[in-house]
Amino acid sequence: MNFDNRVCDFSFSSVGSIQFGLGAKRLLAKGVDALNSRKPLLITDQQLIELGLVKETLSTFADTDITVEIFDSVTPDPLDTQVVAAVELALSKGCDSIIGFGGGSPMDVAKLTSVLAHPSAQSLQLSDMYGVDQFRSGRLPLIQVPTTAGTGSEVTAVSIVTTGNSTKSGIVNSILYADRVILDPELTLGLPAHTTATTGIDAMVHALEAYTSRRLKNPMSDALAIQALGLMSTSIENAVRNGQDVEARGRMLYGSMLAGQAFANAPVGGVHALAYPLGGLFHVSHGLSNSLVLPHVLNFNSDSADDLYSQVASTILGETITQGGGGLLADYFNRLAKRFGIPTRLRDVGVKLGDVERLAEQAMLQGRLLVNNPVSIEMSDAINIYADAY
């Protein structure tokens, strides 16, 4: 196939290695050993402790000389103070590697901890890191083990933290790519239906926005995004309806990872920019936040991205769509949310009509995301999109 120079000139980055398969969690100890680590810090949350997933996974270290320390205080939309606490623990215990174990929140904290606990980062503060490529540093060896199929954080160089009372700040730097990723569908079995639905839609949004990104879209990210959408659109309903469906869980986990690789290189846009304030101000989960604003951003973008949306719609709907893809996708995701019984209106999650302008103001702070949207979103546009979603 012949490409012109515009299409051929691109760069693509990803993690060091990926291990996928049922029971792959049992390879974690070997992965730590291969990184010459003897005291990793595993970063996770209380729910995974209570479910027994951490204990089960750590049993693979029983016959080794590796001592695993645990930081289990991560919450959804992790706070900057949690990152600081994880770093302090890593330093006080002399940890020589970091393991992110859980959804996007523990993995995001793990990325930042791996940098800030490294000897080269002694003078680096978390606040110095916000933005794109704002720092240079080494990091401790990093392994990521996702337990949900949604964020794709295991294969991205992005970390999101909540600063102050409500503002979400992003950190983007290639040093955040993990050395190893372990993907085990068994870790996602039994995930609650609501969480499966919202994280699954989140992953589909990653692929959709990567495919339509105004910046850095490239042939590799396109191929990954389309494959991800094909996998997840044919698996998400089975995964939600039957938490023990190993095949559906595996396809969702694999698809989420592919989507993560896609948007790590062709970044997300308007949907995420308008979703973040819902998490920061109203503590709505990230996946649900995306789902709530998605149809309305699709409608707003439709005229400018009709060809690309029609290509995505063809993949998801399994038929050739030549025009009107944005509207068809908006309808598809709205119907999907209703079938899963998740909220479809902002009013359903506690947002009042009077909050719309405040949400729009916060969305305008997400410049690193808005610049990727197929069409510019101004303050007045954001207000209208939120009002439509209300």
Short mmCIF file of the C-alpha atoms (twelve columns), coordinates in Angstrom:
data_MODEL
# 
_entry.id   MODEL 
# 
loop_
_atom_site.group_PDB 
_atom_site.id 
_atom_site.type_symbol 
_atom_site.label_atom_id 
_atom_site.label_alt_id 
_atom_site.label_comp_id 
_atom_site.label_asym_id 
_atom_site.label_seq_id 
_atom_site.Cartn_x 
_atom_site.Cartn_y 
_atom_site.Cartn_z 
_atom_site.pdbx_PDB_model_num 
ATOM 1   C CA . MET A 1   0.000   0.000   0.000  1 
ATOM 2   C CA . ASN A 2   1.327   3.416   -0.924 1 
ATOM 3   C CA . PHE A 3   1.128   6.186   1.655  1 
ATOM 4   C CA . ASP A 4   1.943   9.826   1.101  1 
ATOM 5   C CA . ASN A 5   4.547   11.480  3.296  1 
ATOM 6   C CA . ARG A 6   1.954   13.074  5.536  1 
ATOM 7   C CA . VAL A 7   0.604   9.698   6.549  1 
ATOM 8   C CA . CYS A 8   3.958   7.918   6.726  1 
ATOM 9   C CA . ASP A 9   5.650   10.440  8.988  1 
ATOM 10  C CA . PHE A 10  4.637   9.492   12.504 1 
ATOM 11  C CA . SER A 11  6.020   8.105   15.730 1 
ATOM 12  C CA . PHE A 12  4.510   5.432   17.948 1 
ATOM 13  C CA . SER A 13  5.458   4.524   21.510 1 
ATOM 14  C CA . SER A 14  4.326   1.870   23.963 1 
ATOM 15  C CA . VAL A 15  5.343   -0.173  26.993 1 
ATOM 16  C CA . GLY A 16  8.321   -2.518  27.204 1 
ATOM 17  C CA . SER A 17  6.469   -5.849  27.156 1 
ATOM 18  C CA . ILE A 18  2.932   -7.254  27.431 1 
ATOM 19  C CA . GLN A 19  1.916   -10.646 28.808 1 
ATOM 20  C CA . PHE A 20  -1.703  -11.665 28.142 1 
ATOM 21  C CA . GLY A 21  -3.501  -14.821 29.179 1 
ATOM 22  C CA . LEU A 22  -5.611  -16.672 31.728 1 
ATOM 23  C CA . GLY A 23  -3.531  -17.033 34.874 1 
ATOM 24  C CA . ALA A 24  -0.968  -14.468 33.713 1 
ATOM 25  C CA . LYS A 25  -1.070  -12.954 37.229 1 
ATOM 26  C CA . ARG A 26  1.047   -15.916 38.325 1 
ATOM 27  C CA . LEU A 27  3.911   -14.445 36.295 1 
ATOM 28  C CA . LEU A 28  4.097   -11.324 38.443 1 
ATOM 29  C CA . ALA A 29  6.842   -12.640 40.729 1 
ATOM 30  C CA . LYS A 30  8.934   -13.660 37.741 1 
ATOM 31  C CA . GLY A 31  8.398   -10.233 36.221 1 
ATOM 32  C CA . VAL A 32  9.605   -8.519  39.386 1 
ATOM 33  C CA . ASP A 33  12.624  -10.817 39.553 1 
ATOM 34  C CA . ALA A 34  13.484  -10.090 35.919 1 
ATOM 35  C CA . LEU A 35  13.675  -6.399  36.827 1 
ATOM 36  C CA . ASN A 36  16.217  -7.246  39.568 1 
ATOM 37  C CA . SER A 37  13.821  -6.029  42.241 1 
ATOM 38  C CA . ARG A 38  13.628  -7.471  45.752 1 
ATOM 39  C CA . LYS A 39  11.250  -5.041  47.447 1 
ATOM 40  C CA . PRO A 40  8.434   -3.814  45.211 1 
ATOM 41  C CA . LEU A 41  5.670   -1.519  46.403 1 
ATOM 42  C CA . LEU A 42  2.269   -2.716  45.213 1 
ATOM 43  C CA . ILE A 43  -0.197  0.165   44.856 1 
ATOM 44  C CA . THR A 44  -3.870  -0.776  44.974 1 
ATOM 45  C CA . ASP A 45  -7.174  0.050   46.694 1 
ATOM 46  C CA . GLN A 46  -9.184  -1.268  49.622 1 
ATOM 47  C CA . GLN A 47  -11.847 -2.903  47.445 1 
ATOM 48  C CA . LEU A 48  -9.310  -5.202  45.820 1 
ATOM 49  C CA . ILE A 49  -7.894  -6.040  49.228 1 
ATOM 50  C CA . GLU A 50  -11.382 -6.957  50.466 1 
ATOM 51  C CA . LEU A 51  -12.136 -9.035  47.358 1 
ATOM 52  C CA . GLY A 52  -9.028  -11.099 48.005 1 
ATOM 53  C CA . LEU A 53  -7.501  -10.397 44.603 1 
ATOM 54  C CA . VAL A 54  -4.360  -8.877  46.101 1 
ATOM 55  C CA . LYS A 55  -3.791  -11.791 48.487 1 
ATOM 56  C CA . GLU A 56  -4.377  -14.315 45.716 1 
ATOM 57  C CA . THR A 57  -1.945  -12.581 43.376 1 
ATOM 58  C CA . LEU A 58  0.735   -12.114 46.031 1 
ATOM 59  C CA . SER A 59  0.670   -15.838 46.814 1 
ATOM 60  C CA . THR A 60  2.935   -16.261 43.782 1 
ATOM 61  C CA . PHE A 61  5.715   -14.602 45.795 1 
ATOM 62  C CA . ALA A 62  5.564   -17.246 48.535 1 
ATOM 63  C CA . ASP A 63  8.639   -19.208 47.444 1 
ATOM 64  C CA . THR A 64  10.781  -16.196 46.562 1 
ATOM 65  C CA . ASP A 65  13.093  -13.872 48.464 1 
ATOM 66  C CA . ILE A 66  11.018  -10.895 47.297 1 
ATOM 67  C CA . THR A 67  9.237   -8.810  49.961 1 
ATOM 68  C CA . VAL A 68  6.178   -6.934  48.708 1 
ATOM 69  C CA . GLU A 69  5.101   -3.768  50.503 1 
ATOM 70  C CA . ILE A 70  1.499   -2.613  49.999 1 
ATOM 71  C CA . PHE A 71  -0.059  0.839   49.653 1 
ATOM 72  C CA . ASP A 72  -3.842  0.379   49.569 1 
ATOM 73  C CA . SER A 73  -5.158  3.914   50.131 1 
ATOM 74  C CA . VAL A 74  -5.934  4.846   46.517 1 
ATOM 75  C CA . THR A 75  -9.460  6.070   45.860 1 
ATOM 76  C CA . PRO A 76  -11.313 6.767   42.599 1 
ATOM 77  C CA . ASP A 77  -10.088 10.031  41.077 1 
ATOM 78  C CA . PRO A 78  -6.909  9.760   43.177 1 
ATOM 79  C CA . LEU A 79  -5.803  12.781  45.151 1 
ATOM 80  C CA . ASP A 80  -2.398  14.392  44.901 1 
ATOM 81  C CA . THR A 81  -1.988  13.684  48.623 1 
ATOM 82  C CA . GLN A 82  -2.312  9.957   47.933 1 
ATOM 83  C CA . VAL A 83  0.568   10.130  45.485 1 
ATOM 84  C CA . VAL A 84  2.684   11.896  48.097 1 
ATOM 85  C CA . ALA A 85  1.786   9.261   50.704 1 
ATOM 86  C CA . ALA A 86  2.695   6.413   48.335 1 
ATOM 87  C CA . VAL A 87  6.042   8.029   47.583 1 
ATOM 88  C CA . GLU A 88  6.770   8.477   51.288 1 
ATOM 89  C CA . LEU A 89  6.034   4.798   51.913 1 
ATOM 90  C CA . ALA A 90  8.215   3.681   48.995 1 
ATOM 91  C CA . LEU A 91  11.119  5.767   50.280 1 
ATOM 92  C CA . SER A 92  10.719  4.752   53.926 1 
ATOM 93  C CA . LYS A 93  10.631  1.039   53.036 1 
ATOM 94  C CA . GLY A 94  13.452  1.259   50.498 1 
ATOM 95  C CA . CYS A 95  11.287  -0.070  47.668 1 
ATOM 96  C CA . ASP A 96  13.132  -0.697  44.421 1 
ATOM 97  C CA . SER A 97  10.197  -1.175  42.015 1 
ATOM 98  C CA . ILE A 98  6.515   -0.265  41.746 1 
ATOM 99  C CA . ILE A 99  3.503   -2.421  40.841 1 
ATOM 100 C CA . GLY A 100 0.205   -0.805  39.860 1 
ATOM 101 C CA . PHE A 101 -2.622  -3.252  40.651 1 
ATOM 102 C CA . GLY A 102 -6.227  -2.288  39.938 1 
ATOM 103 C CA . GLY A 103 -8.098  0.123   37.737 1 
ATOM 104 C CA . GLY A 104 -6.856  3.386   36.334 1 
ATOM 105 C CA . SER A 105 -6.511  5.103   39.711 1 
ATOM 106 C CA . PRO A 106 -3.942  2.716   41.278 1 
ATOM 107 C CA . MET A 107 -2.072  2.480   37.990 1 
ATOM 108 C CA . ASP A 108 -1.915  6.263   37.624 1 
ATOM 109 C CA . VAL A 109 -0.600  6.611   41.178 1 
ATOM 110 C CA . ALA A 110 1.922   3.847   40.488 1 
ATOM 111 C CA . LYS A 111 3.313   5.740   37.488 1 
ATOM 112 C CA . LEU A 112 3.933   8.906   39.449 1 
ATOM 113 C CA . THR A 113 5.311   7.049   42.456 1 
ATOM 114 C CA . SER A 114 7.825   5.257   40.253 1 
ATOM 115 C CA . VAL A 115 9.217   8.648   39.243 1 
ATOM 116 C CA . LEU A 116 9.058   10.521  42.529 1 
ATOM 117 C CA . ALA A 117 10.586  7.641   44.517 1 
ATOM 118 C CA . HIS A 118 13.571  7.424   42.170 1 
ATOM 119 C CA . PRO A 119 16.892  8.862   43.433 1 
ATOM 120 C CA . SER A 120 17.100  11.248  40.469 1 
ATOM 121 C CA . ALA A 121 13.829  12.922  41.522 1 
ATOM 122 C CA . GLN A 122 14.953  14.239  44.906 1 
ATOM 123 C CA . SER A 123 14.232  17.849  43.976 1 
ATOM 124 C CA . LEU A 124 11.168  17.086  41.827 1 
ATOM 125 C CA . GLN A 125 7.724   17.922  43.204 1 
ATOM 126 C CA . LEU A 126 4.427   16.537  41.963 1 
ATOM 127 C CA . SER A 127 3.295   20.064  41.131 1 
ATOM 128 C CA . ASP A 128 6.294   20.408  38.792 1 
ATOM 129 C CA . MET A 129 5.029   17.520  36.665 1 
ATOM 130 C CA . TYR A 130 1.604   18.776  35.525 1 
ATOM 131 C CA . GLY A 131 1.275   19.188  31.765 1 
ATOM 132 C CA . VAL A 132 3.024   17.634  28.807 1 
ATOM 133 C CA . ASP A 133 6.743   16.794  29.080 1 
ATOM 134 C CA . GLN A 134 7.304   19.185  31.958 1 
ATOM 135 C CA . PHE A 135 10.098  17.204  33.640 1 
ATOM 136 C CA . ARG A 136 13.074  14.941  33.046 1 
ATOM 137 C CA . SER A 137 13.802  12.152  35.486 1 
ATOM 138 C CA . GLY A 138 14.534  8.495   35.878 1 
ATOM 139 C CA . ARG A 139 12.050  6.161   37.529 1 
ATOM 140 C CA . LEU A 140 11.943  2.878   39.417 1 
ATOM 141 C CA . PRO A 141 11.043  -0.266  37.427 1 
ATOM 142 C CA . LEU A 142 7.284   -0.311  36.833 1 
ATOM 143 C CA . ILE A 143 4.835   -3.175  36.292 1 
ATOM 144 C CA . GLN A 144 1.138   -2.591  35.627 1 
ATOM 145 C CA . VAL A 145 -1.583  -5.193  36.307 1 
ATOM 146 C CA . PRO A 146 -5.097  -3.997  35.383 1 
ATOM 147 C CA . THR A 147 -8.151  -5.523  37.062 1 
ATOM 148 C CA . THR A 148 -10.724 -3.698  34.922 1 
ATOM 149 C CA . ALA A 149 -11.201 -3.439  31.169 1 
ATOM 150 C CA . GLY A 150 -11.574 0.267   30.681 1 
ATOM 151 C CA . THR A 151 -8.908  2.846   31.351 1 
ATOM 152 C CA . GLY A 152 -6.061  1.410   29.280 1 
ATOM 153 C CA . SER A 153 -3.787  3.180   31.781 1 
ATOM 154 C CA . GLU A 154 -1.460  0.177   31.799 1 
ATOM 155 C CA . VAL A 155 -0.158  1.101   28.343 1 
ATOM 156 C CA . THR A 156 -0.279  4.906   28.431 1 
ATOM 157 C CA . ALA A 157 2.173   7.576   29.493 1 
ATOM 158 C CA . VAL A 158 -0.580  9.638   31.097 1 
ATOM 159 C CA . SER A 159 -1.533  10.005  34.758 1 
ATOM 160 C CA . ILE A 160 -4.508  11.968  36.102 1 
ATOM 161 C CA . VAL A 161 -4.735  13.266  39.674 1 
ATOM 162 C CA . THR A 162 -7.212  15.428  41.531 1 
ATOM 163 C CA . THR A 163 -5.660  18.612  42.872 1 
ATOM 164 C CA . GLY A 164 -7.276  20.873  45.419 1 
ATOM 165 C CA . ASN A 165 -10.997 20.373  45.901 1 
ATOM 166 C CA . SER A 166 -12.083 19.417  42.424 1 
ATOM 167 C CA . THR A 167 -9.595  20.112  39.639 1 
ATOM 168 C CA . LYS A 168 -8.139  17.233  37.663 1 
ATOM 169 C CA . SER A 169 -4.625  17.676  36.327 1 
ATOM 170 C CA . GLY A 170 -2.916  15.520  33.742 1 
ATOM 171 C CA . ILE A 171 0.729   14.516  33.556 1 
ATOM 172 C CA . VAL A 172 2.021   13.280  30.203 1 
ATOM 173 C CA . ASN A 173 5.574   12.034  29.832 1 
ATOM 174 C CA . SER A 174 7.111   9.067   28.019 1 
ATOM 175 C CA . ILE A 175 8.951   8.045   31.196 1 
ATOM 176 C CA . LEU A 176 5.569   6.866   32.517 1 
ATOM 177 C CA . TYR A 177 5.380   3.936   30.080 1 
ATOM 178 C CA . ALA A 178 5.672   0.726   32.118 1 
ATOM 179 C CA . ASP A 179 8.425   -1.846  31.740 1 
ATOM 180 C CA . ARG A 180 5.954   -4.715  31.876 1 
ATOM 181 C CA . VAL A 181 2.190   -5.162  31.620 1 
ATOM 182 C CA . ILE A 182 0.382   -8.290  32.806 1 
ATOM 183 C CA . LEU A 183 -3.150  -8.805  31.465 1 
ATOM 184 C CA . ASP A 184 -5.117  -11.613 33.096 1 
ATOM 185 C CA . PRO A 185 -8.853  -11.899 32.304 1 
ATOM 186 C CA . GLU A 186 -9.286  -13.881 35.535 1 
ATOM 187 C CA . LEU A 187 -8.699  -10.676 37.493 1 
ATOM 188 C CA . THR A 188 -11.790 -9.112  35.883 1 
ATOM 189 C CA . LEU A 189 -14.192 -12.014 36.498 1 
ATOM 190 C CA . GLY A 190 -17.126 -11.065 38.648 1 
ATOM 191 C CA . LEU A 191 -16.585 -7.332  38.247 1 
ATOM 192 C CA . PRO A 192 -19.985 -5.737  38.979 1 
ATOM 193 C CA . ALA A 193 -22.190 -5.210  35.946 1 
ATOM 194 C CA . HIS A 194 -22.371 -1.439  36.429 1 
ATOM 195 C CA . THR A 195 -18.585 -1.128  36.604 1 
ATOM 196 C CA . THR A 196 -18.152 -3.447  33.629 1 
ATOM 197 C CA . ALA A 197 -20.551 -1.300  31.606 1 
ATOM 198 C CA . THR A 198 -19.068 2.093   32.449 1 
ATOM 199 C CA . THR A 199 -15.427 1.038   32.137 1 
ATOM 200 C CA . GLY A 200 -16.233 -0.761  28.900 1 
ATOM 201 C CA . ILE A 201 -17.838 2.344   27.403 1 
ATOM 202 C CA . ASP A 202 -14.825 4.329   28.621 1 
ATOM 203 C CA . ALA A 203 -12.525 2.022   26.666 1 
ATOM 204 C CA . MET A 204 -14.663 2.348   23.550 1 
ATOM 205 C CA . VAL A 205 -14.502 6.147   23.892 1 
ATOM 206 C CA . HIS A 206 -10.696 5.918   24.014 1 
ATOM 207 C CA . ALA A 207 -10.649 4.102   20.687 1 
ATOM 208 C CA . LEU A 208 -13.270 6.353   19.113 1 
ATOM 209 C CA . GLU A 209 -11.516 9.568   20.126 1 
ATOM 210 C CA . ALA A 210 -8.110  8.240   19.071 1 
ATOM 211 C CA . TYR A 211 -9.501  7.411   15.634 1 
ATOM 212 C CA . THR A 212 -10.930 10.913  15.240 1 
ATOM 213 C CA . SER A 213 -8.159  12.872  16.981 1 
ATOM 214 C CA . ARG A 214 -7.179  16.091  15.247 1 
ATOM 215 C CA . ARG A 215 -3.555  15.707  16.385 1 
ATOM 216 C CA . LEU A 216 -1.144  12.785  15.980 1 
ATOM 217 C CA . LYS A 217 -3.669  10.416  14.377 1 
ATOM 218 C CA . ASN A 218 -1.650  7.810   12.461 1 
ATOM 219 C CA . PRO A 219 -2.000  4.435   10.691 1 
ATOM 220 C CA . MET A 220 -0.951  2.394   13.735 1 
ATOM 221 C CA . SER A 221 -3.284  4.150   16.155 1 
ATOM 222 C CA . ASP A 222 -6.087  3.821   13.585 1 
ATOM 223 C CA . ALA A 223 -5.551  0.075   13.204 1 
ATOM 224 C CA . LEU A 224 -5.475  -0.456  16.964 1 
ATOM 225 C CA . ALA A 225 -8.563  1.703   17.535 1 
ATOM 226 C CA . ILE A 226 -10.638 -0.096  14.895 1 
ATOM 227 C CA . GLN A 227 -9.602  -3.523  16.159 1 
ATOM 228 C CA . ALA A 228 -10.404 -2.460  19.714 1 
ATOM 229 C CA . LEU A 229 -13.865 -1.237  18.721 1 
ATOM 230 C CA . GLY A 230 -14.570 -4.442  16.831 1 
ATOM 231 C CA . LEU A 231 -13.610 -6.567  19.841 1 
ATOM 232 C CA . MET A 232 -15.450 -4.556  22.453 1 
ATOM 233 C CA . SER A 233 -18.643 -3.812  20.555 1 
ATOM 234 C CA . THR A 234 -19.192 -7.565  20.100 1 
ATOM 235 C CA . SER A 235 -18.253 -8.462  23.691 1 
ATOM 236 C CA . ILE A 236 -19.457 -5.757  26.054 1 
ATOM 237 C CA . GLU A 237 -23.029 -7.004  26.386 1 
ATOM 238 C CA . ASN A 238 -21.942 -10.556 27.240 1 
ATOM 239 C CA . ALA A 239 -19.381 -9.221  29.709 1 
ATOM 240 C CA . VAL A 240 -22.018 -7.089  31.442 1 
ATOM 241 C CA . ARG A 241 -24.718 -9.775  31.475 1 
ATOM 242 C CA . ASN A 242 -22.432 -12.600 32.648 1 
ATOM 243 C CA . GLY A 243 -19.493 -11.604 34.798 1 
ATOM 244 C CA . GLN A 244 -18.038 -15.120 34.543 1 
ATOM 245 C CA . ASP A 245 -17.873 -15.164 30.728 1 
ATOM 246 C CA . VAL A 246 -14.106 -15.616 30.379 1 
ATOM 247 C CA . GLU A 247 -14.065 -15.132 26.615 1 
ATOM 248 C CA . ALA A 248 -16.019 -11.879 26.769 1 
ATOM 249 C CA . ARG A 249 -13.889 -10.652 29.673 1 
ATOM 250 C CA . GLY A 250 -10.720 -11.477 27.771 1 
ATOM 251 C CA . ARG A 251 -11.872 -9.689  24.627 1 
ATOM 252 C CA . MET A 252 -12.803 -6.619  26.646 1 
ATOM 253 C CA . LEU A 253 -9.457  -6.600  28.480 1 
ATOM 254 C CA . TYR A 254 -7.516  -7.035  25.254 1 
ATOM 255 C CA . GLY A 255 -9.634  -4.439  23.451 1 
ATOM 256 C CA . SER A 256 -9.175  -1.963  26.285 1 
ATOM 257 C CA . MET A 257 -5.412  -2.394  26.062 1 
ATOM 258 C CA . LEU A 258 -5.445  -1.830  22.285 1 
ATOM 259 C CA . ALA A 259 -7.545  1.297   22.781 1 
ATOM 260 C CA . GLY A 260 -5.053  2.462   25.395 1 
ATOM 261 C CA . GLN A 261 -2.187  2.073   22.957 1 
ATOM 262 C CA . ALA A 262 -4.192  3.983   20.353 1 
ATOM 263 C CA . PHE A 263 -4.991  7.008   22.499 1 
ATOM 264 C CA . ALA A 264 -1.539  7.020   24.068 1 
ATOM 265 C CA . ASN A 265 -0.331  8.055   20.615 1 
ATOM 266 C CA . ALA A 266 -3.390  9.792   19.125 1 
ATOM 267 C CA . PRO A 267 -4.797  11.591  22.176 1 
ATOM 268 C CA . VAL A 268 -8.428  11.868  23.230 1 
ATOM 269 C CA . GLY A 269 -10.442 15.059  22.847 1 
ATOM 270 C CA . GLY A 270 -13.725 16.713  23.664 1 
ATOM 271 C CA . VAL A 271 -15.508 13.826  25.369 1 
ATOM 272 C CA . HIS A 272 -12.791 13.493  27.982 1 
ATOM 273 C CA . ALA A 273 -12.405 17.248  28.352 1 
ATOM 274 C CA . LEU A 274 -16.083 17.592  29.246 1 
ATOM 275 C CA . ALA A 275 -16.126 14.412  31.340 1 
ATOM 276 C CA . TYR A 276 -13.353 15.407  33.749 1 
ATOM 277 C CA . PRO A 277 -15.297 18.205  35.481 1 
ATOM 278 C CA . LEU A 278 -18.091 15.735  36.296 1 
ATOM 279 C CA . GLY A 279 -15.583 13.634  38.189 1 
ATOM 280 C CA . GLY A 280 -13.918 16.556  39.896 1 
ATOM 281 C CA . LEU A 281 -17.040 18.488  40.898 1 
ATOM 282 C CA . PHE A 282 -19.625 15.720  41.344 1 
ATOM 283 C CA . HIS A 283 -17.465 12.642  41.938 1 
ATOM 284 C CA . VAL A 284 -19.003 10.793  39.017 1 
ATOM 285 C CA . SER A 285 -16.858 7.837   37.951 1 
ATOM 286 C CA . HIS A 286 -14.707 8.487   34.905 1 
ATOM 287 C CA . GLY A 287 -16.400 5.885   32.720 1 
ATOM 288 C CA . LEU A 288 -19.876 7.122   33.567 1 
ATOM 289 C CA . SER A 289 -18.783 10.734  33.022 1 
ATOM 290 C CA . ASN A 290 -17.665 9.832   29.506 1 
ATOM 291 C CA . SER A 291 -20.874 7.951   28.825 1 
ATOM 292 C CA . LEU A 292 -23.023 10.907  29.928 1 
ATOM 293 C CA . VAL A 293 -21.457 13.466  27.600 1 
ATOM 294 C CA . LEU A 294 -20.484 11.165  24.705 1 
ATOM 295 C CA . PRO A 295 -23.684 11.295  22.595 1 
ATOM 296 C CA . HIS A 296 -23.831 15.075  22.847 1 
ATOM 297 C CA . VAL A 297 -20.180 15.619  21.877 1 
ATOM 298 C CA . LEU A 298 -20.699 13.223  18.963 1 
ATOM 299 C CA . ASN A 299 -23.635 15.284  17.749 1 
ATOM 300 C CA . PHE A 300 -21.628 18.492  18.122 1 
ATOM 301 C CA . ASN A 301 -18.711 17.053  16.127 1 
ATOM 302 C CA . SER A 302 -20.782 15.260  13.502 1 
ATOM 303 C CA . ASP A 303 -20.532 17.699  10.616 1 
ATOM 304 C CA . SER A 304 -16.751 18.017  10.900 1 
ATOM 305 C CA . ALA A 305 -16.001 14.314  11.447 1 
ATOM 306 C CA . ASP A 306 -18.743 12.598  9.465  1 
ATOM 307 C CA . ASP A 307 -16.425 10.429  7.353  1 
ATOM 308 C CA . LEU A 308 -14.486 9.171   10.366 1 
ATOM 309 C CA . TYR A 309 -17.603 8.633   12.468 1 
ATOM 310 C CA . SER A 310 -19.179 6.705   9.598  1 
ATOM 311 C CA . GLN A 311 -16.116 4.434   9.457  1 
ATOM 312 C CA . VAL A 312 -16.366 3.807   13.199 1 
ATOM 313 C CA . ALA A 313 -20.117 3.205   12.929 1 
ATOM 314 C CA . SER A 314 -19.491 0.637   10.197 1 
ATOM 315 C CA . THR A 315 -17.215 -1.294  12.552 1 
ATOM 316 C CA . ILE A 316 -19.520 -1.119  15.566 1 
ATOM 317 C CA . LEU A 317 -22.823 -1.704  13.777 1 
ATOM 318 C CA . GLY A 318 -21.455 -4.338  11.407 1 
ATOM 319 C CA . GLU A 319 -22.772 -2.724  8.234  1 
ATOM 320 C CA . THR A 320 -21.501 -0.244  5.690  1 
ATOM 321 C CA . ILE A 321 -22.230 3.320   6.785  1 
ATOM 322 C CA . THR A 322 -21.323 6.070   4.323  1 
ATOM 323 C CA . GLN A 323 -22.786 9.121   6.060  1 
ATOM 324 C CA . GLY A 324 -24.482 10.212  9.244  1 
ATOM 325 C CA . GLY A 325 -22.144 8.155   11.401 1 
ATOM 326 C CA . GLY A 326 -22.064 10.615  14.286 1 
ATOM 327 C CA . GLY A 327 -25.803 10.491  14.838 1 
ATOM 328 C CA . LEU A 328 -25.855 6.712   14.549 1 
ATOM 329 C CA . LEU A 329 -23.071 6.405   17.113 1 
ATOM 330 C CA . ALA A 330 -24.801 8.812   19.491 1 
ATOM 331 C CA . ASP A 331 -27.962 6.724   19.273 1 
ATOM 332 C CA . TYR A 332 -25.999 3.472   19.699 1 
ATOM 333 C CA . PHE A 333 -24.243 4.570   22.887 1 
ATOM 334 C CA . ASN A 334 -27.413 6.101   24.330 1 
ATOM 335 C CA . ARG A 335 -29.314 2.852   23.771 1 
ATOM 336 C CA . LEU A 336 -26.391 0.825   25.155 1 
ATOM 337 C CA . ALA A 337 -26.399 2.843   28.387 1 
ATOM 338 C CA . LYS A 338 -30.153 2.441   28.778 1 
ATOM 339 C CA . ARG A 339 -29.927 -1.340  28.267 1 
ATOM 340 C CA . PHE A 340 -27.260 -1.488  30.963 1 
ATOM 341 C CA . GLY A 341 -29.349 0.603   33.333 1 
ATOM 342 C CA . ILE A 342 -26.757 3.330   33.782 1 
ATOM 343 C CA . PRO A 343 -27.692 7.036   33.954 1 
ATOM 344 C CA . THR A 344 -28.039 8.873   30.660 1 
ATOM 345 C CA . ARG A 345 -28.734 12.443  31.849 1 
ATOM 346 C CA . LEU A 346 -26.675 14.794  34.006 1 
ATOM 347 C CA . ARG A 347 -29.680 15.366  36.249 1 
ATOM 348 C CA . ASP A 348 -29.524 11.664  37.126 1 
ATOM 349 C CA . VAL A 349 -26.132 12.123  38.849 1 
ATOM 350 C CA . GLY A 350 -26.976 15.213  40.879 1 
ATOM 351 C CA . VAL A 351 -26.091 17.950  38.401 1 
ATOM 352 C CA . LYS A 352 -28.428 20.940  38.379 1 
ATOM 353 C CA . LEU A 353 -29.052 23.135  35.368 1 
ATOM 354 C CA . GLY A 354 -27.406 25.996  37.204 1 
ATOM 355 C CA . ASP A 355 -24.176 23.981  37.372 1 
ATOM 356 C CA . VAL A 356 -23.728 23.959  33.607 1 
ATOM 357 C CA . GLU A 357 -21.675 27.154  33.383 1 
ATOM 358 C CA . ARG A 358 -19.357 26.024  36.180 1 
ATOM 359 C CA . LEU A 359 -18.818 22.708  34.412 1 
ATOM 360 C CA . ALA A 360 -18.024 24.519  31.180 1 
ATOM 361 C CA . GLU A 361 -15.497 26.736  32.937 1 
ATOM 362 C CA . GLN A 362 -13.712 23.661  34.266 1 
ATOM 363 C CA . ALA A 363 -13.811 21.979  30.850 1 
ATOM 364 C CA . MET A 364 -12.080 24.973  29.293 1 
ATOM 365 C CA . LEU A 365 -9.095  24.246  31.538 1 
ATOM 366 C CA . GLN A 366 -8.533  20.967  29.682 1 
ATOM 367 C CA . GLY A 367 -6.613  22.587  26.845 1 
ATOM 368 C CA . ARG A 368 -4.352  19.584  26.236 1 
ATOM 369 C CA . LEU A 369 -7.493  17.587  25.379 1 
ATOM 370 C CA . LEU A 370 -9.633  20.183  23.633 1 
ATOM 371 C CA . VAL A 371 -6.924  20.771  21.036 1 
ATOM 372 C CA . ASN A 372 -7.396  17.170  19.847 1 
ATOM 373 C CA . ASN A 373 -11.128 17.428  19.207 1 
ATOM 374 C CA . PRO A 374 -12.173 17.313  15.528 1 
ATOM 375 C CA . VAL A 375 -13.709 20.790  15.893 1 
ATOM 376 C CA . SER A 376 -12.940 23.596  18.335 1 
ATOM 377 C CA . ILE A 377 -15.058 23.694  21.483 1 
ATOM 378 C CA . GLU A 378 -15.461 27.160  22.977 1 
ATOM 379 C CA . MET A 379 -17.040 28.121  26.278 1 
ATOM 380 C CA . SER A 380 -20.447 28.701  24.713 1 
ATOM 381 C CA . ASP A 381 -20.252 25.341  22.951 1 
ATOM 382 C CA . ALA A 382 -19.434 23.543  26.190 1 
ATOM 383 C CA . ILE A 383 -22.394 25.210  27.908 1 
ATOM 384 C CA . ASN A 384 -24.701 24.041  25.104 1 
ATOM 385 C CA . ILE A 385 -23.330 20.489  25.174 1 
ATOM 386 C CA . TYR A 386 -23.816 20.208  28.934 1 
ATOM 387 C CA . ALA A 387 -27.297 21.699  28.622 1 
ATOM 388 C CA . ASP A 388 -28.170 19.120  25.978 1 
ATOM 389 C CA . ALA A 389 -26.870 16.389  28.293 1 
ATOM 390 C CA . TYR A 390 -28.867 17.725  31.235 1 
# 
